[in-house]
Amino acid sequence: MKNVKLVIILFCTLGILSSCGTQKNLRASHNLAERRTVDMTEMDKDITVDIKDNLRDDDEMRRFAHVNVNVYNGAVLLTGEAMNDAIKMKVVEMARVVKHVKMVHDNLIVDYPSDNLSRANDRRITQNIRQALKQIHDLPDFDSSLVKIVVEQSTVYLMGRVHRDEGTVVINVVRLEPDIRQLVTVFDYID
């Protein structure tokens, strides 16, 4: 009986230690190229979830809007379509009131929600840009994962925490994509 208790205590101790290791591994697995703190990354995820939940819980939003929410360093980028100005303003206000939101970039358009063909084209453009950014090798400490790419109706939005020279190179590379209508940068410049 004494040995059984010892084994149980040993397993419990190992379980506690392994869960501590898991927390450390979670922080260690944080993208090495990421220029946000782990806490800021988690806060951005929380903001995204809160806004998406608010939109999903609103019947009018589900029926009359197609909204993409992207958050980087507390800055919210709203893209997509709203059926009218009143719905568009409601979406923006729903984002503004979420805790820890620093600013809202309203890039919603008043239009019918985009169709599947348009969204598939946006995914293709996103993939092309991701591949092109991976070819940038002449910038020290640059990793293509530093740039968040959002494409909505062939308009490309670039987010991330970058140096100005990195931003310039990224913009010049993205401009070479033939199928984009417009390029909008929402960079948080370090210098």
Buried (B, 14 or more C-beta within 10 A) or exposed (E): EEEEEEEEEEEEEEEEEEEEEEEEEEEEEBEEEBBBEBEBBEBBEBBBEBBEEBBEEBEBBEEBBBBBBBBBBBBBBBBBBBBEEEBBEBBBEBBEEBEEBEEBBBBBBEBEBBEEEBBEBBEEBBEBBEEBBEEBEEBEEBBBBBBBBBBBBBBBBBBBBBBEEBBEBBBEBBEEBEEBEEBBBBBBEEE
